[in-house]
Amino acid sequence: MCAAPRFPRSHRPWDVVLVTLPPAVGRAIDRAIGNHDSGPILLNSRGARMDRHAATRRLRRLADAAGVPITSPHPHMLRHTFVTTMLDAGVDLGDVQIVARHADPRTAIAV
């Protein structure tokens, strides 16, 4: 009898998952942070912490400006895109599962 591989389950908010970012993403984050040493990085139009509604509006505007047809944009789409891109690039399913913090590899495949 062969045991199925077990992957770490990391669902607690204080668990840290380190992800190597592409240089362009690192530069964008550095620009967004600027001189901030505390507080929220993503701000809404009033300068307050961006909530999911403001993020959805911004995603819709960015998609429209880029000419990307998205019928129902929402920030979680970016997570789906991240996982799908990793799988399409041939990243090992176990690694994708860990980075996406999925307890079951079938969840990463279903995305």
N, CA, C and O atoms as CSV, one atom per row, in Angstrom:
chain,resi,resn,atom,element,x,y,z
A,1,MET,N,N,0.840,-1.178,0.000
A,1,MET,CA,C,0.000,0.000,0.000
A,1,MET,C,C,0.886,1.242,0.000
A,1,MET,O,O,1.842,1.334,0.770
A,2,CYS,N,N,0.562,2.183,-0.860
A,2,CYS,CA,C,1.362,3.396,-1.004
A,2,CYS,C,C,0.602,4.577,-0.401
A,2,CYS,O,O,-0.571,4.795,-0.703
A,3,ALA,N,N,1.273,5.314,0.432
A,3,ALA,CA,C,0.629,6.480,1.055
A,3,ALA,C,C,0.662,7.659,0.081
A,3,ALA,O,O,1.643,7.856,-0.637
A,4,ALA,N,N,-0.402,8.422,0.066
A,4,ALA,CA,C,-0.460,9.623,-0.765
A,4,ALA,C,C,0.447,10.688,-0.173
A,4,ALA,O,O,0.580,10.773,1.048
A,5,PRO,N,N,1.075,11.502,-1.016
A,5,PRO,CA,C,1.946,12.555,-0.472
A,5,PRO,C,C,1.141,13.553,0.337
A,5,PRO,O,O,-0.005,13.860,0.007
A,6,ARG,N,N,1.744,14.049,1.384
A,6,ARG,CA,C,1.076,15.038,2.234
A,6,ARG,C,C,1.778,16.369,2.048
A,6,ARG,O,O,3.007,16.444,2.034
A,7,PHE,N,N,0.994,17.401,1.909
A,7,PHE,CA,C,1.530,18.746,1.742
A,7,PHE,C,C,1.226,19.544,2.999
A,7,PHE,O,O,0.240,19.276,3.686
A,8,PRO,N,N,2.075,20.529,3.305
A,8,PRO,CA,C,1.816,21.340,4.506
A,8,PRO,C,C,0.497,22.089,4.391
A,8,PRO,O,O,0.144,22.599,3.327
A,9,ARG,N,N,-0.208,22.144,5.480
A,9,ARG,CA,C,-1.458,22.911,5.528
A,9,ARG,C,C,-1.181,24.185,6.290
A,9,ARG,O,O,-0.930,24.159,7.494
A,10,SER,N,N,-1.227,25.273,5.599
A,10,SER,CA,C,-0.865,26.555,6.178
A,10,SER,C,C,-2.026,27.516,6.001
A,10,SER,O,O,-2.030,28.318,5.067
A,11,HIS,N,N,-3.001,27.446,6.879
A,11,HIS,CA,C,-4.188,28.283,6.738
A,11,HIS,C,C,-4.331,29.312,7.850
A,11,HIS,O,O,-5.307,30.061,7.885
A,12,ARG,N,N,-3.374,29.349,8.745
A,12,ARG,CA,C,-3.465,30.329,9.821
A,12,ARG,C,C,-2.921,31.655,9.322
A,12,ARG,O,O,-1.896,31.673,8.641
A,13,PRO,N,N,-3.571,32.762,9.638
A,13,PRO,CA,C,-3.149,34.055,9.087
A,13,PRO,C,C,-1.746,34.475,9.496
A,13,PRO,O,O,-1.143,35.310,8.822
A,14,TRP,N,N,-1.212,33.931,10.567
A,14,TRP,CA,C,0.124,34.335,11.002
A,14,TRP,C,C,1.215,33.492,10.340
A,14,TRP,O,O,2.398,33.795,10.493
A,15,ASP,N,N,0.838,32.432,9.604
A,15,ASP,CA,C,1.828,31.659,8.872
A,15,ASP,C,C,2.334,32.488,7.697
A,15,ASP,O,O,1.560,33.171,7.027
A,16,VAL,N,N,3.618,32.423,7.460
A,16,VAL,CA,C,4.224,33.204,6.397
A,16,VAL,C,C,4.607,32.267,5.259
A,16,VAL,O,O,5.229,31.228,5.484
A,17,VAL,N,N,4.235,32.635,4.043
A,17,VAL,CA,C,4.641,31.912,2.849
A,17,VAL,C,C,5.473,32.875,2.022
A,17,VAL,O,O,4.987,33.930,1.613
A,18,LEU,N,N,6.730,32.513,1.775
A,18,LEU,CA,C,7.607,33.375,0.990
A,18,LEU,C,C,7.480,33.005,-0.480
A,18,LEU,O,O,7.572,31.834,-0.850
A,19,VAL,N,N,7.269,34.008,-1.303
A,19,VAL,CA,C,7.110,33.814,-2.733
A,19,VAL,C,C,8.119,34.700,-3.439
A,19,VAL,O,O,8.212,35.893,-3.147
A,20,THR,N,N,8.877,34.127,-4.368
A,20,THR,CA,C,9.799,34.926,-5.158
A,20,THR,C,C,9.004,35.719,-6.177
A,20,THR,O,O,8.245,35.153,-6.964
A,21,LEU,N,N,9.181,37.028,-6.158
A,21,LEU,CA,C,8.438,37.893,-7.063
A,21,LEU,C,C,9.286,38.223,-8.290
A,21,LEU,O,O,10.503,38.381,-8.190
A,22,PRO,N,N,8.640,38.325,-9.433
A,22,PRO,CA,C,9.372,38.805,-10.606
A,22,PRO,C,C,9.871,40.226,-10.346
A,22,PRO,O,O,9.230,40.971,-9.604
A,23,PRO,N,N,10.998,40.618,-10.941
A,23,PRO,CA,C,11.548,41.957,-10.696
A,23,PRO,C,C,10.548,43.085,-10.964
A,23,PRO,O,O,10.526,44.071,-10.227
A,24,ALA,N,N,9.724,42.957,-12.002
A,24,ALA,CA,C,8.761,44.019,-12.312
A,24,ALA,C,C,7.748,44.183,-11.182
A,24,ALA,O,O,7.331,45.302,-10.884
A,25,VAL,N,N,7.353,43.086,-10.556
A,25,VAL,CA,C,6.405,43.160,-9.442
A,25,VAL,C,C,7.074,43.817,-8.237
A,25,VAL,O,O,6.466,44.643,-7.556
A,26,GLY,N,N,8.311,43.454,-7.981
A,26,GLY,CA,C,9.049,44.068,-6.881
A,26,GLY,C,C,9.180,45.575,-7.057
A,26,GLY,O,O,9.031,46.334,-6.099
A,27,ARG,N,N,9.463,46.010,-8.295
A,27,ARG,CA,C,9.571,47.452,-8.558
A,27,ARG,C,C,8.228,48.154,-8.359
A,27,ARG,O,O,8.172,49.261,-7.823
A,28,ALA,N,N,7.142,47.497,-8.799
A,28,ALA,CA,C,5.807,48.099,-8.630
A,28,ALA,C,C,5.466,48.237,-7.149
A,28,ALA,O,O,4.891,49.243,-6.733
A,29,ILE,N,N,5.814,47.240,-6.363
A,29,ILE,CA,C,5.554,47.307,-4.921
A,29,ILE,C,C,6.389,48.417,-4.292
A,29,ILE,O,O,5.892,49.177,-3.462
A,30,ASP,N,N,7.656,48.509,-4.689
A,30,ASP,CA,C,8.511,49.577,-4.162
A,30,ASP,C,C,7.929,50.948,-4.487
A,30,ASP,O,O,7.941,51.839,-3.638
A,31,ARG,N,N,7.414,51.129,-5.721
A,31,ARG,CA,C,6.799,52.412,-6.091
A,31,ARG,C,C,5.541,52.673,-5.266
A,31,ARG,O,O,5.292,53.803,-4.846
A,32,ALA,N,N,4.747,51.619,-5.035
A,32,ALA,CA,C,3.508,51.790,-4.260
A,32,ALA,C,C,3.814,52.156,-2.813
A,32,ALA,O,O,3.115,52.972,-2.214
A,33,ILE,N,N,4.845,51.560,-2.260
A,33,ILE,CA,C,5.211,51.828,-0.862
A,33,ILE,C,C,5.791,53.234,-0.734
A,33,ILE,O,O,5.479,53.950,0.217
A,34,GLY,N,N,6.627,53.626,-1.679
A,34,GLY,CA,C,7.237,54.958,-1.625
A,34,GLY,C,C,7.963,55.166,-0.318
A,34,GLY,O,O,8.840,54.381,0.043
A,35,ASN,N,N,7.608,56.214,0.393
A,35,ASN,CA,C,8.244,56.536,1.673
A,35,ASN,C,C,7.425,56.068,2.866
A,35,ASN,O,O,7.740,56.418,4.003
A,36,HIS,N,N,6.375,55.280,2.625
A,36,HIS,CA,C,5.558,54.793,3.749
A,36,HIS,C,C,6.397,53.887,4.641
A,36,HIS,O,O,7.125,53.020,4.157
A,37,ASP,N,N,6.289,54.092,5.922
A,37,ASP,CA,C,6.926,53.159,6.843
A,37,ASP,C,C,5.883,52.435,7.691
A,37,ASP,O,O,6.222,51.565,8.493
A,38,SER,N,N,4.608,52.801,7.510
A,38,SER,CA,C,3.528,52.108,8.206
A,38,SER,C,C,2.214,52.458,7.523
A,38,SER,O,O,2.146,53.380,6.710
A,39,GLY,N,N,1.188,51.720,7.860
A,39,GLY,CA,C,-0.137,51.989,7.323
A,39,GLY,C,C,-0.397,51.260,6.019
A,39,GLY,O,O,0.471,50.550,5.510
A,40,PRO,N,N,-1.591,51.436,5.484
A,40,PRO,CA,C,-1.972,50.709,4.270
A,40,PRO,C,C,-1.189,51.196,3.049
A,40,PRO,O,O,-0.823,52.368,2.952
A,41,ILE,N,N,-0.945,50.286,2.139
A,41,ILE,CA,C,-0.245,50.616,0.900
A,41,ILE,C,C,-1.256,50.955,-0.196
A,41,ILE,O,O,-1.082,51.926,-0.933
A,42,LEU,N,N,-2.299,50.159,-0.295
A,42,LEU,CA,C,-3.317,50.384,-1.320
A,42,LEU,C,C,-4.407,51.280,-0.745
A,42,LEU,O,O,-5.074,50.925,0.227
A,43,LEU,N,N,-4.575,52.445,-1.362
A,43,LEU,CA,C,-5.524,53.434,-0.860
A,43,LEU,C,C,-6.634,53.658,-1.872
A,43,LEU,O,O,-6.435,53.507,-3.078
A,44,ASN,N,N,-7.811,54.020,-1.364
A,44,ASN,CA,C,-8.916,54.367,-2.254
A,44,ASN,C,C,-8.784,55.831,-2.675
A,44,ASN,O,O,-7.803,56.493,-2.335
A,45,SER,N,N,-9.767,56.330,-3.409
A,45,SER,CA,C,-9.686,57.698,-3.927
A,45,SER,C,C,-9.717,58.758,-2.824
A,45,SER,O,O,-9.329,59.904,-3.054
A,46,ARG,N,N,-10.178,58.379,-1.625
A,46,ARG,CA,C,-10.205,59.322,-0.503
A,46,ARG,C,C,-8.971,59.218,0.388
A,46,ARG,O,O,-8.862,59.924,1.390
A,47,GLY,N,N,-8.042,58.331,0.019
A,47,GLY,CA,C,-6.820,58.173,0.800
A,47,GLY,C,C,-6.944,57.213,1.964
A,47,GLY,O,O,-6.022,57.104,2.772
A,48,ALA,N,N,-8.076,56.506,2.071
A,48,ALA,CA,C,-8.271,55.517,3.135
A,48,ALA,C,C,-7.883,54.130,2.615
A,48,ALA,O,O,-7.658,53.942,1.419
A,49,ARG,N,N,-7.809,53.181,3.522
A,49,ARG,CA,C,-7.481,51.807,3.162
A,49,ARG,C,C,-8.471,51.297,2.112
A,49,ARG,O,O,-9.683,51.447,2.265
A,50,MET,N,N,-7.939,50.695,1.047
A,50,MET,CA,C,-8.786,50.196,-0.024
A,50,MET,C,C,-9.540,48.945,0.439
A,50,MET,O,O,-8.940,48.007,0.963
A,51,ASP,N,N,-10.854,48.946,0.241
A,51,ASP,CA,C,-11.640,47.750,0.551
A,51,ASP,C,C,-11.889,46.977,-0.745
A,51,ASP,O,O,-11.427,47.384,-1.811
A,52,ARG,N,N,-12.612,45.872,-0.653
A,52,ARG,CA,C,-12.810,45.020,-1.830
A,52,ARG,C,C,-13.619,45.722,-2.910
A,52,ARG,O,O,-13.445,45.437,-4.095
A,53,HIS,N,N,-14.498,46.631,-2.518
A,53,HIS,CA,C,-15.302,47.346,-3.511
A,53,HIS,C,C,-14.433,48.313,-4.316
A,53,HIS,O,O,-14.559,48.401,-5.538
A,54,ALA,N,N,-13.561,49.029,-3.631
A,54,ALA,CA,C,-12.646,49.940,-4.321
A,54,ALA,C,C,-11.674,49.155,-5.202
A,54,ALA,O,O,-11.333,49.594,-6.300
A,55,ALA,N,N,-11.234,48.000,-4.720
A,55,ALA,CA,C,-10.339,47.162,-5.517
A,55,ALA,C,C,-11.044,46.670,-6.780
A,55,ALA,O,O,-10.437,46.617,-7.850
A,56,THR,N,N,-12.308,46.316,-6.662
A,56,THR,CA,C,-13.077,45.867,-7.826
A,56,THR,C,C,-13.221,46.999,-8.837
A,56,THR,O,O,-13.060,46.780,-10.038
A,57,ARG,N,N,-13.521,48.200,-8.365
A,57,ARG,CA,C,-13.645,49.351,-9.264
A,57,ARG,C,C,-12.319,49.631,-9.970
A,57,ARG,O,O,-12.290,49.887,-11.174
A,58,ARG,N,N,-11.223,49.579,-9.213
A,58,ARG,CA,C,-9.916,49.842,-9.815
A,58,ARG,C,C,-9.575,48.766,-10.836
A,58,ARG,O,O,-9.059,49.082,-11.908
A,59,LEU,N,N,-9.850,47.506,-10.527
A,59,LEU,CA,C,-9.589,46.416,-11.467
A,59,LEU,C,C,-10.402,46.606,-12.741
A,59,LEU,O,O,-9.891,46.394,-13.841
A,60,ARG,N,N,-11.652,47.001,-12.602
A,60,ARG,CA,C,-12.505,47.237,-13.777
A,60,ARG,C,C,-11.927,48.369,-14.642
A,60,ARG,O,O,-11.864,48.246,-15.865
A,61,ARG,N,N,-11.504,49.475,-13.998
A,61,ARG,CA,C,-10.929,50.595,-14.751
A,61,ARG,C,C,-9.638,50.191,-15.463
A,61,ARG,O,O,-9.422,50.559,-16.617
A,62,LEU,N,N,-8.777,49.430,-14.769
A,62,LEU,CA,C,-7.516,48.989,-15.378
A,62,LEU,C,C,-7.769,48.059,-16.558
A,62,LEU,O,O,-7.102,48.163,-17.588
A,63,ALA,N,N,-8.735,47.147,-16.409
A,63,ALA,CA,C,-9.072,46.231,-17.500
A,63,ALA,C,C,-9.622,47.004,-18.694
A,63,ALA,O,O,-9.249,46.734,-19.836
A,64,ASP,N,N,-10.504,47.963,-18.434
A,64,ASP,CA,C,-11.056,48.783,-19.514
A,64,ASP,C,C,-9.951,49.559,-20.228
A,64,ASP,O,O,-9.918,49.607,-21.458
A,65,ALA,N,N,-9.051,50.163,-19.458
A,65,ALA,CA,C,-7.963,50.956,-20.042
A,65,ALA,C,C,-7.025,50.083,-20.877
A,65,ALA,O,O,-6.461,50.543,-21.870
A,66,ALA,N,N,-6.861,48.828,-20.470
A,66,ALA,CA,C,-5.976,47.915,-21.202
A,66,ALA,C,C,-6.694,47.222,-22.352
A,66,ALA,O,O,-6.073,46.512,-23.143
A,67,GLY,N,N,-8.007,47.431,-22.443
A,67,GLY,CA,C,-8.771,46.784,-23.508
A,67,GLY,C,C,-9.008,45.310,-23.256
A,67,GLY,O,O,-9.231,44.547,-24.196
A,68,VAL,N,N,-8.964,44.900,-21.997
A,68,VAL,CA,C,-9.193,43.499,-21.633
A,68,VAL,C,C,-10.670,43.332,-21.298
A,68,VAL,O,O,-11.161,43.935,-20.343
A,69,PRO,N,N,-11.386,42.515,-22.081
A,69,PRO,CA,C,-12.809,42.341,-21.805
A,69,PRO,C,C,-13.039,41.393,-20.613
A,69,PRO,O,O,-12.806,40.189,-20.715
A,70,ILE,N,N,-13.489,41.943,-19.510
A,70,ILE,CA,C,-13.818,41.148,-18.322
A,70,ILE,C,C,-15.272,41.448,-17.992
A,70,ILE,O,O,-15.634,42.599,-17.746
A,71,THR,N,N,-16.109,40.409,-17.986
A,71,THR,CA,C,-17.529,40.640,-17.756
A,71,THR,C,C,-17.834,40.984,-16.310
A,71,THR,O,O,-18.656,41.860,-16.042
A,72,SER,N,N,-17.186,40.312,-15.382
A,72,SER,CA,C,-17.472,40.541,-13.973
A,72,SER,C,C,-16.169,40.538,-13.172
A,72,SER,O,O,-15.861,39.553,-12.501
A,73,PRO,N,N,-15.402,41.631,-13.235
A,73,PRO,CA,C,-14.105,41.637,-12.562
A,73,PRO,C,C,-14.240,41.657,-11.037
A,73,PRO,O,O,-15.140,42.290,-10.485
A,74,HIS,N,N,-13.343,40.964,-10.388
A,74,HIS,CA,C,-13.246,40.995,-8.933
A,74,HIS,C,C,-11.803,40.684,-8.565
A,74,HIS,O,O,-11.135,39.966,-9.309
A,75,PRO,N,N,-11.303,41.188,-7.464
A,75,PRO,CA,C,-9.896,41.003,-7.097
A,75,PRO,C,C,-9.468,39.538,-7.007
A,75,PRO,O,O,-8.304,39.224,-7.256
A,76,HIS,N,N,-10.386,38.639,-6.655
A,76,HIS,CA,C,-10.016,37.233,-6.525
A,76,HIS,C,C,-9.616,36.641,-7.876
A,76,HIS,O,O,-8.947,35.609,-7.928
A,77,MET,N,N,-10.025,37.293,-8.974
A,77,MET,CA,C,-9.606,36.841,-10.304
A,77,MET,C,C,-8.085,36.863,-10.422
A,77,MET,O,O,-7.507,36.028,-11.117
A,78,LEU,N,N,-7.441,37.802,-9.756
A,78,LEU,CA,C,-5.986,37.889,-9.812
A,78,LEU,C,C,-5.352,36.652,-9.188
A,78,LEU,O,O,-4.314,36.182,-9.654
A,79,ARG,N,N,-5.963,36.132,-8.151
A,79,ARG,CA,C,-5.477,34.903,-7.520
A,79,ARG,C,C,-5.616,33.727,-8.480
A,79,ARG,O,O,-4.704,32.910,-8.606
A,80,HIS,N,N,-6.762,33.645,-9.158
A,80,HIS,CA,C,-6.974,32.580,-10.145
A,80,HIS,C,C,-5.931,32.687,-11.262
A,80,HIS,O,O,-5.364,31.682,-11.693
A,81,THR,N,N,-5.688,33.911,-11.721
A,81,THR,CA,C,-4.718,34.122,-12.792
A,81,THR,C,C,-3.327,33.709,-12.348
A,81,THR,O,O,-2.591,33.082,-13.110
A,82,PHE,N,N,-2.962,34.055,-11.123
A,82,PHE,CA,C,-1.655,33.690,-10.571
A,82,PHE,C,C,-1.475,32.179,-10.570
A,82,PHE,O,O,-0.447,31.677,-11.025
A,83,VAL,N,N,-2.460,31.454,-10.066
A,83,VAL,CA,C,-2.369,29.995,-9.985
A,83,VAL,C,C,-2.351,29.391,-11.386
A,83,VAL,O,O,-1.540,28.507,-11.663
A,84,THR,N,N,-3.222,29.848,-12.263
A,84,THR,CA,C,-3.287,29.313,-13.622
A,84,THR,C,C,-1.985,29.556,-14.368
A,84,THR,O,O,-1.497,28.671,-15.072
A,85,THR,N,N,-1.419,30.751,-14.219
A,85,THR,CA,C,-0.161,31.068,-14.888
A,85,THR,C,C,0.962,30.172,-14.399
A,85,THR,O,O,1.784,29.711,-15.190
A,86,MET,N,N,1.000,29.924,-13.092
A,86,MET,CA,C,2.030,29.031,-12.548
A,86,MET,C,C,1.881,27.625,-13.113
A,86,MET,O,O,2.868,27.012,-13.520
A,87,LEU,N,N,0.652,27.109,-13.140
A,87,LEU,CA,C,0.427,25.764,-13.668
A,87,LEU,C,C,0.767,25.698,-15.152
A,87,LEU,O,O,1.383,24.733,-15.603
A,88,ASP,N,N,0.368,26.720,-15.920
A,88,ASP,CA,C,0.679,26.755,-17.356
A,88,ASP,C,C,2.179,26.826,-17.605
A,88,ASP,O,O,2.667,26.323,-18.617
A,89,ALA,N,N,2.914,27.450,-16.683
A,89,ALA,CA,C,4.364,27.575,-16.833
A,89,ALA,C,C,5.094,26.300,-16.421
A,89,ALA,O,O,6.317,26.216,-16.535
A,90,GLY,N,N,4.348,25.315,-15.945
A,90,GLY,CA,C,4.963,24.043,-15.585
A,90,GLY,C,C,5.473,23.951,-14.163
A,90,GLY,O,O,6.237,23.044,-13.835
A,91,VAL,N,N,5.058,24.883,-13.313
A,91,VAL,CA,C,5.468,24.827,-11.907
A,91,VAL,C,C,4.835,23.594,-11.278
A,91,VAL,O,O,3.676,23.279,-11.545
A,92,ASP,N,N,5.587,22.907,-10.454
A,92,ASP,CA,C,5.121,21.690,-9.796
A,92,ASP,C,C,3.837,21.953,-9.007
A,92,ASP,O,O,3.722,22.959,-8.306
A,93,LEU,N,N,2.880,21.044,-9.130
A,93,LEU,CA,C,1.590,21.208,-8.466
A,93,LEU,C,C,1.745,21.393,-6.959
A,93,LEU,O,O,1.031,22.197,-6.359
A,94,GLY,N,N,2.656,20.668,-6.349
A,94,GLY,CA,C,2.877,20.809,-4.913
A,94,GLY,C,C,3.335,22.215,-4.548
A,94,GLY,O,O,2.910,22.768,-3.533
A,95,ASP,N,N,4.206,22.794,-5.380
A,95,ASP,CA,C,4.668,24.157,-5.124
A,95,ASP,C,C,3.535,25.167,-5.294
A,95,ASP,O,O,3.402,26.103,-4.506
A,96,VAL,N,N,2.721,24.967,-6.332
A,96,VAL,CA,C,1.578,25.859,-6.551
A,96,VAL,C,C,0.622,25.777,-5.364
A,96,VAL,O,O,0.100,26.792,-4.902
A,97,GLN,N,N,0.403,24.568,-4.882
A,97,GLN,CA,C,-0.507,24.362,-3.753
A,97,GLN,C,C,-0.014,25.098,-2.513
A,97,GLN,O,O,-0.806,25.715,-1.800
A,98,ILE,N,N,1.284,25.037,-2.253
A,98,ILE,CA,C,1.851,25.697,-1.074
A,98,ILE,C,C,1.732,27.215,-1.203
A,98,ILE,O,O,1.307,27.888,-0.263
A,99,VAL,N,N,2.109,27.756,-2.369
A,99,VAL,CA,C,2.071,29.200,-2.569
A,99,VAL,C,C,0.633,29.718,-2.510
A,99,VAL,O,O,0.378,30.794,-1.968
A,100,ALA,N,N,-0.309,28.943,-3.073
A,100,ALA,CA,C,-1.713,29.366,-3.076
A,100,ALA,C,C,-2.400,29.058,-1.748
A,100,ALA,O,O,-3.543,29.458,-1.527
A,101,ARG,N,N,-1.704,28.350,-0.871
A,101,ARG,CA,C,-2.229,27.988,0.445
A,101,ARG,C,C,-3.486,27.124,0.333
A,101,ARG,O,O,-4.440,27.284,1.095
A,102,HIS,N,N,-3.462,26.211,-0.630
A,102,HIS,CA,C,-4.554,25.246,-0.776
A,102,HIS,C,C,-4.221,23.988,0.002
A,102,HIS,O,O,-3.110,23.471,-0.112
A,103,ALA,N,N,-5.153,23.489,0.784
A,103,ALA,CA,C,-4.913,22.272,1.567
A,103,ALA,C,C,-4.951,21.034,0.675
A,103,ALA,O,O,-4.301,20.032,0.972
A,104,ASP,N,N,-5.716,21.103,-0.425
A,104,ASP,CA,C,-5.904,19.956,-1.302
A,104,ASP,C,C,-5.425,20.331,-2.701
A,104,ASP,O,O,-5.854,21.353,-3.236
A,105,PRO,N,N,-4.540,19.526,-3.313
A,105,PRO,CA,C,-4.051,19.876,-4.649
A,105,PRO,C,C,-5.157,19.956,-5.692
A,105,PRO,O,O,-4.996,20.639,-6.704
A,106,ARG,N,N,-6.268,19.279,-5.471
A,106,ARG,CA,C,-7.397,19.347,-6.433
A,106,ARG,C,C,-7.938,20.767,-6.513
A,106,ARG,O,O,-8.471,21.161,-7.550
A,107,THR,N,N,-7.813,21.545,-5.437
A,107,THR,CA,C,-8.282,22.922,-5.466
A,107,THR,C,C,-7.438,23.745,-6.435
A,107,THR,O,O,-7.973,24.559,-7.188
A,108,ALA,N,N,-6.115,23.536,-6.419
A,108,ALA,CA,C,-5.247,24.269,-7.337
A,108,ALA,C,C,-5.526,23.887,-8.783
A,108,ALA,O,O,-5.460,24.738,-9.670
A,109,ILE,N,N,-5.834,22.634,-9.030
A,109,ILE,CA,C,-6.122,22.182,-10.391
A,109,ILE,C,C,-7.460,22.757,-10.861
A,109,ILE,O,O,-7.604,23.101,-12.034
A,110,ALA,N,N,-8.420,22.861,-9.977
A,110,ALA,CA,C,-9.766,23.323,-10.344
A,110,ALA,C,C,-9.805,24.809,-10.672
A,110,ALA,O,O,-10.734,25.279,-11.328
A,111,VAL,N,N,-8.797,25.549,-10.215
A,111,VAL,CA,C,-8.776,26.993,-10.466
A,111,VAL,C,C,-8.573,27.204,-11.933
A,111,VAL,O,O,-8.520,28.345,-12.391
